């Protein structure tokens, strides 16, 4: 049947084998990565196996494509292809589309022609294709003008929009949209790098995949961990080794460049050997991160390496100490320094209590925004300006705003 279907697809529907061919059992659609921009043959499982077939065998959904509808073949196809896309049925007249395809049709051979790369929207390669297309001479003038530096602000904006979409703590359609906007930024930077011949999206994917596998030996290797704390300690140990290896490689590369530039094959007599600079556990924390988030990340990394207070009582005592030093600071520069120290310790209190300090401050700011809006409204209703009210009157308006929030 397979040979007959391939022949029919070439003669009736213009199958070009040079474009590649995906041959997939219809009942296994949900478990196999399908790329809609490549030709697809759907065949009965028996056509691909010499032995007996177990129709009740469980199909494990493909991670990343196991959302709506799970492994249902028709649902999978309709997520990957436009509804009006034609479907060729082995030995039957044309006229069927994805929208009219029925479950009994899956029992026979089906041919699904490729869609244009930009229409294969549910596949992983549609956006890389679109990004490359936009950068061509006849593409988009705005996209052609972009650089890694010009795109930085958009990366930051999209990251914060994802952060905001996560506020409810549950998955929403809005989160899917914002994650897509953020993914676009990754793809655009990979495209610029590919044009410069430095790396491409495959390198990005390979780097993160290798890193995650390497840092999870308890999942992909023989290591054994029992708690999340064990995982964190193992993670930091692996990263420490990675930093040491990177420093050694950096020294070796520097030495090679030096030797190459000197035109010699060996270091000069008496020259001191290059030494690897030890990489700090904090080196990878971006200086562009929000200060609260960066501070918490630094302290979490230090704590994972054992640099931590024995109990939270010591941190709370340190808060009182820093408050006293702030009150006694003699000049502006000293006050600024002591205030920074106080913030650092307060972040440490939050870390020790399992509180994300960035999220906590945002929530507190949102609460202040709501209550202050109520204060403004109350003052306007009374026909007075806030600046004309004394502290007691303002405090009364604030208490009223708090009471409003408690009222169901």
Secondary structure, 3 states (H helix, E strand, C coil): CHHHHHHHHHHHHCCCHHHCEEEEEHHHHHHCCCCCCCEEEEECHHHHCCCCCCCCCCCCCCCCCCCCCCCCHHHHHHHHCCCCCEEEECCCCCCEECCCCCHHHHHCCEEECCCCHHHCCCCCCHHHHHHHHHCCCCCCHHHHHCCCCCCHHHHHHHHHHHHHHCCCCCCCHHHHHHHHHHHHHHHHHHHHHHHCCCCCHHHHHHHHHHHHHHCCHHHHCCCCCCCHHHHHHHHHHHHHHHHHHHHHHHHHHHHHHHHHHHCCCCCCCCCCCCCCCCCCCCCCCCCCCCHHHHHHHHHHHHHHCCCCCCCHHHHHHHHHHHHHHHHHCCCHHHHHHHHHHHHHHHHHHHHHCCCCHHHHHHHHHHHHHHHHHHHHHHHHHCCCCHHHCCHHHHHHHHHHHHHHHHCC
